[in-house]
C-alpha cells in the first residue's frame, strides 16, 4: 500500500467547520487501486467513515473509532471507456473527470462538485451549472443527493461505480437506489467511487455566465470565507428552513463558539473555537424554537460522525 496511514489523526483541519476530534486511524489512499488493497486488509466489522471536502459533516469532539478514509484529490487508477476504447489511466490524474461520450461525463468521488460544473461549461454541456453551488465532492453529492440553485444530483446520474469492504468494484444503475430529498439508500457496505452524469448540449459562454451569476448570488446571500458546513437543515415541504429560523428571530444567536449566521439563518458558523457540543446544542435550540413558533420540526442534513445524539 502506498497511501498515508496515521493514527490518532486530528480531523478538524479536514472539515470546513474546523471542528472534530481525532480519528483512531486515518488513511489517505494514493489511488483507487491502493484503496482496494487497503480495504481488503481491514476486519469485516471495522467502522469506516468517508471524508471528502468535509463540508457536510460534524465530527464529535471525542473523535471517531475505526478508520477514516480521505478521498479528496486521489489519483485515478480506474479504466475509463472513451470512444469505445479502453484507456488505462493508472496514475493519470487527468482522468479523474472525463467525457464518456458526447453527453455523459464520468467523475471520480474525490473531485469537488464545482469542478464538474466548470468542466460541463468547457465541454459545451448544460444542466450541470448548479454543481458550482455544492460545497463538497462528487462522492458526498452522490451519497446525499446534494443540490443547489434548484438542481439535484441524482436526476443527472446514469450509472455509479462503487467499492465494497473487500475492495471489489462494480457498476450500478440508478434503479438500484432509493433516492429522495437529501437521502440515498442503496446496498449496504458499498461506497461511491465515481458517477456517470448525463447533460444536454449547450453553449459554453452561456453556461459560464450562469455559473458566475449563481456564485454571485451565493456570495451575496450566504456567509462565504468563514468556517461553516453549508446548509444545516433540510428545507421542509413547501417552505425554507432559513425563513423559519429567521422568523423565530434567531439570526446571530450564539452558543459557545457557534453562531447562527447573521447573513443566512440556515448556516451555523464557527466564530471562536466552537466545539461539536456547541453546534449540537445550537441545532437543538433551533429545532425547539422553530417547533414552538411554527409547529414544524426541522431535520439536519449535516452528517453527524459518529451518530451524535442531537435530541431530535
N, C-alpha and C positions, 0 to 999 in steps of 0.2 A: 504494500500500500504506500502511496506517495503523498497523501494528504497531510494536513496539520492536525495532530491529536494533542489536546491539552486537558488537564484535569483541574477541577475547581476553577474554571474559567469565568470571570465576571461577564455577565451578559448585558448589563446596562449600556455599554458602548455600542452594542449591535442593535439597539432598538431606537426608534425615533422619539420615544418618550424619555429615553436615557434613564430608565428605571428597571431594576431587577437584580436579583442575587446571582450567585454563580451556578454554572452547570456542573454536575458531578463529572460529566465527560463531554467534551466539545470536539467535534470533528468537522473539518473543512476539506471536503474532497477536492482532489485536483481536477478530476473529470468524472463522467458518469460510469466509466469502467471501474475506476478506482472506488467509487461509491458502492458499486455492486459487490466488489471484493470485500469491502469493509462490512457491509450489511450481513454478508454470509458468515462473518466471524462472531456476530452478536448472539447472545442467548435468545431463544424464541419469545421470552417474556420481557425482554429489555424495553423499558419505556423509551419511546422515540418522540422527539419534538423537532419539527422542521422550521427553519428560520430563513427568511429571505432578506428583505429590507427592514424587517422588524417594525413595520408601520401600523400593524393592526393587532398588536399583542401587548398584554400586561403580564409581566413576569413577577412572580412572588418575591418579596424581599428575602425570603429564606433560600431562594434559588430553586432548582429543579433536580429531581433524581433522574437517573438514566442518562441518555445521550442526546445532545442537541446536534443536529446536522445542519450546517450553514451552507446553503447552495448559492448564495449571491456571487455572481461573476465566475462561476465554474467554467472550465474549458469544455468544449464539446467533444464527445467521443462516440457519438451515435451516427450510424449511417443515414444519410438523407437521400431520398429518391427525388431526383431533379431531372425533368425532361426524360423520364423513363430510363434513366441511367443511375445505377447505384454509385454514390460518391463516398469514399472513405474519408471522413473528416476528422480522424483521430488527431487530437491536439491542435485542431484548426479552429480557433476561436471565432473565425468569420462565419462559421456555420451555425452559430447559436440562434440566428434568425435568418430564414431562407424562404424564397418562393418555391412551393411545390409544383404549382402550375400557374396559369395566368392570374388566378384569383384566390388561391389558397396559400397561406403563409404558415410555416412551422416555426414555433418559438419555444425555446427551452425555458424551463421553470425558473431559473435563476436570473432571467432577464427582466429589468424594470419595465413595467407596463408602458411607461411613457415612450420607451424606445420603440415599441410596436407601433404606436401612433405615428411617430416620425417616419418609420420605415414604410408604413402604408402610404403616407403622403408622397414620399420619394418615388414609390413604385406605381404611382397613379392609381391608387385604390382608395375608395371612400368607405365610410362606415366604421372606421377604427379611431376616429378623432377623439372619442370620449375616453379612450385608454390614457390619454395625456393627463387626465384628472385623477387617476387611480395612483395613490402614493405607495405602491408596493410592487412586488414581482408578479410575473405571469402565474407562477405556482400558487401564490396566495389568491390571485384573482380567480383561478380555476377552483380552488378549494372552497371559496365562499360566494361564488357568483358575484364578484365585485362589480360595482357600477359607478358611473359619474355622468353628470350632464344629460341624464335621461337615457343613457345606454347601459347595457349589461353584458357581461362576458359570455355566458353560455348560448345565447341566441346566435353567436358567431362561430360556435365550436362545431366542427365536423368530425373530429377524432381527438383522442388524447392518448398519450403514451404514459404508462405507469410502471412503477417498480415495487416489488414486494419485499418482505423481510429476508427472503433468501437471495435477493439480488437479481431475481428474474424479472424480465421486462416483457410487456405486451402492449398491444394497441387495443383500445376500446372505443365504442361509439357512444354518442350522447344518450341513446336509448337505454343504455345500461346504468344510467344515473337518474336519481330523483332530484330535480332541480327546482328551487323556489327562490323567493326573495331573500338574498344573502344566505342561502343554505344550499348545500350539495351533499347528497347521500349516495354512496357507491359501495363497492366491495370493500370488506374490512382489510386492514393492514396492507393497503396499497396507497402509493403516493404519486402525485403527478410529476412527471419529469419533462413533459412537453405538451403543447397544444397545437392543433391544426385549426386555423381560423379562415372562414370564407368572407370575402368582401366583394363590393361592387367596383366596377371600373369607374374611375373618376378623374378629376383634374388636380394635379399636384399643387398648383398655386392656390386653388380654392380650398383644398384640404389644409394646406399650411396656414392660410389665412384664418380658417375656422379654429384650428388648434390655438393660434395666437389669441384669438378672441376669447376662447374658453379659458385660457390661462390668465388673461387679464381679468376676466370675471372672477375667477377663483382668488386671485391676488387681492381684488377689491373687497371680497366678501368673507374670506377665510384667513385665519392667522397663519401667515407664511413666515418661515425663518425662526420659529420658536419650537420648543420640544412638545410635540403632540403626537397622537396616534391616528389622526384623521377623524372622521365621524365616530362618535362613541356609541350612539344609539341607532337602531333601525327606525325608519320612518313608519309610524302606524298607518293603517289603511286610510287613505283619503286625507292625510294630514302630514305635518312635518314635525319631527322631534324638536328641531331648533325653535319653531314657532311656539310650541307648548312650553318649553323651558323658559323662553324669553317672556311669555305671558305670565309665568309664575314669578317673574322678576328675579331671576337667578343669575343673570349675566354678572360676571365679576365675583360671584360668591366663591369663597376660598376655604379650604380645609388644609392645614399644614402648608406644604409647598405646592398643592394642586389647586388650580383655579379654573372656573368656567370662563371661557374666553369672553372678554367684553366685545369682541368683534363678531363671533359666531357662537351661538349658545350650545351647539352640538359638538363643540370641541372642548376638551379639558387640556390645559397646558401645564407643563412642569415649570413653575416660575422660580422655585428656590429649593433645589434638592428634594423634590417630592418623593415620597415612598409609595410603593404599591398600596399600602394600607391607606394612605391619604386619598389616593384615587378611588379605591373601593368605597371608602366612607362617603366620598363626594358623589359617586354613582348612586349609592343607596339614598342619599339625601335628595338627589334629583328625582329618583323614582317615587319616593314618598310624597314629595311636594307636588309633582305633576299629577299623581293619582288623587291626591287630596283636592287639588284645584280643578281637575278636568275629568276625573274618573277614567283615565287612560293609563294603562301600565306600559311603560317604555321598556324595551328589551335591548340590552347591549349587543352590538355587532362585533365589538372588540373581543378577541380570544383571550381567555384567562388561562395562564400556564403556571402551575398545573390548574386543575379545575377549581379556581378560587371561589369561595363562598361569598357572593355579593348580596345575598339576602333575598333575591327575587329571581 
